[in-house]
Amino acid sequence: MKLSRRFPLNALRVFEAVARLENFTRAAEELGMTQTAVTYQIKLLEDFLGDTVFLRRPRALKLTETGEKLLPKVAEAFTLLTEAVQSTRNGIEETLEIHSPPTFAAQWLSPHLHIFKALHPQIEVRLLRQLDNDHHHSSADITICISARPSDGLISHPLFRLNYAPMLSPQLAESVGGIRQPSDLLKLPWITDTRDWWHEWFEATQIDSKQIRHTSLNALGALDLEARAAMSGHGVAMLSPFLFREDLASGRLLQPFDLCVGDGKTYWLCYAPARRNAAKITAFATWLQTALAHDLAAMGANRSEAAAQ
């Protein structure tokens, strides 16, 4: 298809940036343009379409119905253009930006990335720890999300669900003569969390959790920080046996009981629909799902062997 000289290709590029960032100023900064130039390009596009693409409101920018129809295809088109150019640059690395919850990034993803890199040396991986849940407007190619259901507007592949159990340092356990039954855990302080997993766990053991003694330490739901505090002997923490299996194997942490509880949430691999055919995303998604499935299966097998001994 031959494009007319009047076809507003530059205006479409500006439109994609403004829509993604929901802000004229940030789009101008990203594109290296003035805000006046960005506004002018949007005006050219609206004149070409014969309709507006944005509703401009105080402190807010919203796509019109025309803008909503236009954005997915425009975003996909620029993705395809980028990948077409990249595919001709033999031997030159392309960057895959991944945003992940801090604990998963530190405990599993970062230690395993060298395997993916060995399989795909042409892909440079940039791993960032993401604390917020705004997955739609990040710069990530791939985001690891934690939620009860798939994220609206994103392609989401389920990875795994985590279970949680009480863990503590061996030294703290010895300070009360060892942990032989669930009620022994009530002799120790518990590191404060915001999820009520303790209460669910104690309910499953038919023990009143009101007797729990809290520490003055509140890690605000950051599992990696709670784990470090538990290893240092500050108290008992509700942690994931999967994510902290190396600390359990090394003896830095002790899990006295096999009983676990879940929070009903799933870890998802998410990306924008416009990126679904990107080779680097397909490669990483395939590798991650396979590697996690292998690790989870191996952990299950090891637990079965331990129970049989």
N, C-alpha and C positions, 0 to 999 in steps of 0.2 A: 504494500500500500504506500503510495507516494503522499507525503505530508505537504499540505499547503504552506506557502511561505508565511501565511498569517497564523499557522498553528502555534499556539502559545506554550511552547515547550518549557521555556524559562519560567513562565507564570505557573505552570503546573508543578514545577520543582519547588517554587516558593509556597504554593498552596499546600503541598505535602508537608513541608516543614512547619508551617503555621498550624495546620490541623493536628500534627503529631505533638507539638509542644504547647498548643493551646495559648499561644502568646506571640504577638507580632515582634516584640523586642527580642525575645530569646531566639526566634527564627532569624531575625536580622543578624544577631551575633553569630549564630551557627553558620550562616551562609556568607558572612563577611560583607554584608550590605548595610546600608542605612535603613532605618525604619521607614523613611519616606519612600525609598525604592521598593521595599517590600509591599507597602500599601499600594503603590503604583502598579506593581505586577498583579496583585489581586484584583485591582480595578480592570486591568486588561483582560484577565480571565473572565470576570463577570460580564464584561462587554461582549466577549466572544460567545459566552454561553447564553446571554440574554437573561440571566438570572443571578441572584446573589448566592454566595456560597457560605457566608458567615453571618450570624446575627451578633452584632456588637452590643454588648451590655456592660454596665459598670462592673469592673473587676471580673468580667467573665466573657468568654468567647465560645459561641456554640455554632455547630454546623447547621446549615439549613437542610431541608430535604434534598435539594440538589447536591449540596456538599456531601451529605451522607452517602448518596449514590455514587458520587465521583471518587471519594477517597480510597476505597479498597482497591479498585483497579489501578488508580494512579500509583499507590504505594507498591503494588505488585509489579507494575511496569518498571519503576525505577530500580527495584530489586533485581529484576531480570537483566536490565541494562548493566548494572554493577557486576553481576555474575558473568555476563557475556564478556565484558572487558577483562575481568579477573581470569577467566578461563584461557585467555590468549597470552597471559603473562606467565609462561612456563618457568617454574623454579622460584617464583616470587611468593612469599608467604602471604596468606590472608588471615585476618584476625577474627577470632570467634570470641565474643564477649559474653560471659556467663555471670549472672547474678544469682547468688545462693544464700539461704539462711546461714548465719555464722557457724553454728555447730556442725551442720552437714558439710559446709565448706572445709572446716578445719579437721574434722574427724574422719571423713571418708573421701570427699572429692579431691582435695588437694594432694593427699598421699597417693592417689591412684592416677592422677592426670599424666604422669610420665608414660603410662601404658598407652593411653590414647595418643600422646605425642609421638611415640615410637611407631604407631600404626599410621599416623597421618602427619608426617614431618612438615608438610606444606602449610599446616594450619597452626598459627600462633594463638595460644589460648590466653585470654585475659580474664581472670577470676576475681570477682568483686563480692564482698560480703554485703548483702542487702538486708536492711533492718525494717524497712517499711513495706506496705502491701500494695504500693502503686506500681503494678506491673505493666500497665498499658502505656505509660508515658516515659519509660526508662529507655536507655540507649542499648539495652541488652539484646543480643541475638536470641539468647535462651535464658529463661528465668526458672529457677526451681521454686515452686510455690507450695505452701502448706495450707490446705483448706479442706472442708468437708465435701466440697463439690468442685467441678471444673470451673475455671474462671471464665466469665462471660467475655465473648469477643476474642478469645485466644484458643488456639489448638492446644489441648492438654492431654498428655499421656500419663496414666497412673504409674508410679514407680514402686511405692511400698507404703505400708502403714507401720508405725512404730508402737511398740509396747514399752511400758515403763515399770520399774521395780525399785525398791529401796536399795541404795548402795552407800557404803561408807568406807573409811580407811580401816585396815586391819588393826591398827593401833587403837583407834577409837572403840572398836568392838572388844578388844582385850581389856579396855579400861573398865568395863562392866562385867568382866568374867566371860565374855563371849556371847554370841547371839544364837540361842538354841531354839527359841520359839518367837513368833511375831510380837508377843507382848514385851519381849526384851528390848525391842526398839524404842519403846516408850520411856525407857530409862535415859535416853539420849536426846539432845536437842536436834531439831529438824531445820534445815535451811529453808527459809521462807520462799514459797513460789506462789504464783497467781492462778494455778490451774485446778486446785482441789484434787490432784491425783492421789495424794496421801489418803484423803478421806475415802475415796473409792477403794483403794487397796486395803485399808483397814476394815471397811465394810465387808469386803470379800473374805476376810479372815474372821468376821463376826466379833471384832473388837471395837470398842468405842474410841473413836479418834479424837474425842474432846480432850483426852489426856495428853495430847502432843504438846511438847515444849518447843517453842520457836526460838531460833537464834535471833540476834539483832541484825544478821546479814540478810539482805534482800537483793537477789541478783536479777529481779524484775523479769523472770522467765527466760533468762539466757542460760541454756543448759551447759554450755562450755564453762561458764563462770561458776555455776553451781557445782559442776564436777571438780573443778580446781579447788573449790572450798572444801568439798567432801574429802578429796585426797589429802588436804592439809590438816584434816582432823577437826574441822569446825562444826561438823554435824552430819546428819543423814540427809541424802538428797534422792529425789525420784528421778532416775536417769534411764536412758535406753541401753539395754544390753547389746544391741547391734552396734550403735555408734561408739560405745565405750568398751568394746570387747577386748581391745588390746590392753587397756588399763586393767581390765579384769584378769586377763591372761598373765600380765606382768606382776600382779599382786598389789598394784597401786590402789585398786578398788576391790571391795568385797561385796558380792551379792549373796546375802545369806539364804534367800528363798527364791525358788523358780517362779512363784506366782507373779504374774504381770497384769497390768491394766492398760487399756488403750483409751485414746481420747477421741476416736472416731474420725480423725483427720488423715488425709492422704498427702504424701509428697507427690507433686506433679511436675513433669517437664513441660514447660509452656513456651510458645512462640506465636508470633503474629501469623494469621492465615496467609498474608502476602509472602511469608518466608518459607512456606511449606515445601517448596521444591529446591531450596538452597542446599547445595551438596554438603557444605560444612555442617549444617544443622542436621541433615539426615544422617551423616556419618557419626556425629556426636550422640544423637538420640539412640541410634542402633547400638553403639558401644556402651552407653550408660545403662540402658535397659538390660543388656546381656550381662555386663559386669555385676550389676546389683543382684540380678537373679542368681548368678553363680555364688556370690558371697552369702546371700540369704539362705540358699540351699545348703551351702557348706556349714553355716552356723547351725542350721536345724539338724544336720547329720551329726555334728559334733556333740550337740546336746543329747541326741538319742544315744550315742555311744557312751557318754558320761553317765546317763541314767541307767544303762544296762550293766555298768561296772559295779 
